[in-house]
């Protein structure tokens, strides 16, 4: 009688299961790495814009530029206004028109400017795509309109990342 050699069905199934486990671990690691890279990229873009805003702030202090000319008032864009309320925990949604002369309301919505991604790229001369931003040139506050969700939390500004 001839002895037969080869791979048994059990050995084949064990090999396939081990390969599936290794592939799953590799894909999971790759997905987590990609999320982390995107998060770091978001942070880098905000830092890049923050540096440019700091430069403009110095020009404002010297009287060389007027920040009211940059972008549009945040109240002109509903998404930006909503983001500002979320990011800075401001709730002016029920304010009456007669109360809009209130100092805090006026202060908030006067100094925050909304800039589209295109305006940000052209104004700050950057090639990355930081998305639409809300910028307060008086306090040098930079807020992402879309934000970035990472580990079940949405971040809008550099101050939240620190």
VOFI-977723 format. One record per residue (C-alpha): x, y, z; residue in three letters. Coordinates in steps of 0.25 Angstrom, whole numbers, padded with zeros to 4 digits, always signed. Each point is the difference from the previous one (the first is absolute). Last residue first. Example, Ala and Ser with C-alpha at 12.3 -4.5 7.8 and 13.67 -1.06 7.14 Angstrom:
# VOFI-977723
+0055-0004+0029ser
-0006-0014+0002ala
This chain:
# VOFI-977723
-0015+0284+0092unk
-0009-0004-0011unk
-0012+0009+0005unk
+0009+0012+0000unk
+0004-0003-0014unk
-0015+0001-0005unk
-0012-0007-0004unk
+0001-0014+0005unk
-0011-0010+0000unk
+0001-0012+0010unk
-0003-0015-0002unk
+0015-0004-0002unk
+0002+0011-0010unk
-0010+0009-0007unk
+0005+0012-0007unk
-0006+0013-0001unk
-0009+0005-0012unk
+0001+0014+0003unk
+0014+0000+0005unk
+0003+0010+0010unk
+0012+0010+0001unk
+0001+0010+0012unk
+0010+0011-0001unk
-0008+0008+0010unk
-0002+0012-0008unk
+0001-0007-0014unk
-0011-0009+0004unk
+0000-0011-0011unk
-0011-0009-0004unk
+0005-0010-0010unk
-0004-0008-0013unk
+0008-0012-0003unk
+0015-0001+0003unk
+0004-0005-0014unk
+0015+0001-0001unk
+0007+0009-0010unk
+0002+0012+0009unk
+0001+0014-0005unk
-0007+0006+0013unk
-0011+0009-0008unk
-0001-0010-0012unk
-0001-0013+0008unk
-0009+0006+0010unk
-0009+0007-0010unk
-0001-0014-0008unk
-0004-0007+0013unk
-0011+0010+0003unk
+0003+0011+0010unk
-0010+0004+0011unk
+0004+0012+0009unk
-0002+0000+0016unk
+0002+0015+0005unk
-0014+0005-0002unk
-0008-0012+0004unk
+0006-0002+0013unk
+0002+0014+0004unk
-0014+0004-0004unk
-0006-0011+0008unk
+0008+0003+0012unk
-0002+0015-0001unk
-0015-0001-0001unk
-0005+0007-0013unk
-0006-0013-0004unk
-0010+0001+0011unk
-0011+0007-0008unk
+0001-0011-0011unk
-0003-0010+0011unk
+0009-0011+0004unk
-0005-0014-0001unk
+0012-0006-0008unk
+0010+0008+0008unk
+0006-0012+0007unk
+0015+0000+0000unk
+0008-0013+0004unk
+0012+0005-0007unk
+0001-0012-0010unk
-0015-0002+0000unk
-0004+0014-0002unk
+0011+0002-0010unk
-0004-0012-0008unk
-0015+0005-0001unk
+0005+0014-0005unk
+0009-0007-0010unk
-0011-0009-0005unk
-0010+0012-0001unk
+0010+0009-0008unk
-0003+0015+0000unk
+0001+0001+0016unk
+0015-0004-0001unk
+0003+0014-0007unk
+0007-0002-0013unk
+0015-0003-0004unk
+0011+0010+0003unk
-0005+0015-0001unk
-0003+0001+0014unk
+0014-0004+0003unk
+0005+0013-0003unk
+0015+0001-0004unk
+0013+0008+0003unk
-0005+0006+0013unk
+0012-0006+0008unk
-0009-0008+0008unk
-0007-0005-0012unk
+0013-0004-0006unk
+0004-0008+0012unk
-0014-0007+0000unk
+0003-0003-0015unk
+0013-0007+0004unk
-0007-0008+0011unk
-0011-0004-0010unk
+0011-0006-0009unk
+0005-0008+0011unk
-0014-0005+0004unk
-0002-0004-0015unk
+0012-0009+0001unk
-0004-0005+0014unk
-0014-0003-0005unk
+0006-0008-0012unk
+0009-0008+0009unk
-0011-0004+0009unk
-0009-0004-0012unk
+0012-0008-0005unk
+0002-0006+0013unk
-0014-0005+0000unk
+0001-0005-0014unk
+0013-0008+0004unk
-0007-0006+0012unk
-0012-0004-0008unk
+0010-0007-0010unk
+0007-0007+0011unk
-0012-0005+0006unk
-0005-0006-0014unk
+0014-0006-0002unk
+0000-0007+0014unk
-0014-0005-0003unk
+0004-0005-0013unk
+0012-0007+0005unk
-0007-0006+0012unk
-0011-0005-0010unk
+0010-0006-0009unk
+0008-0007+0011unk
-0013-0006+0005unk
-0005-0004-0014unk
+0014-0007-0002unk
-0001-0008+0013unk
-0014-0005-0004unk
+0004-0004-0014unk
+0012-0008+0006unk
-0009-0007+0010unk
-0010-0004-0011unk
+0012-0005-0009unk
+0005-0008+0012unk
-0013-0006+0003unk
-0003-0004-0015unk
+0013-0008+0000unk
+0012+0005-0009unk
+0008-0011-0006unk
+0005-0014+0001unk
-0005-0013-0004unk
+0006-0013+0004unk
-0001-0011-0010unk
-0005-0014+0004unk
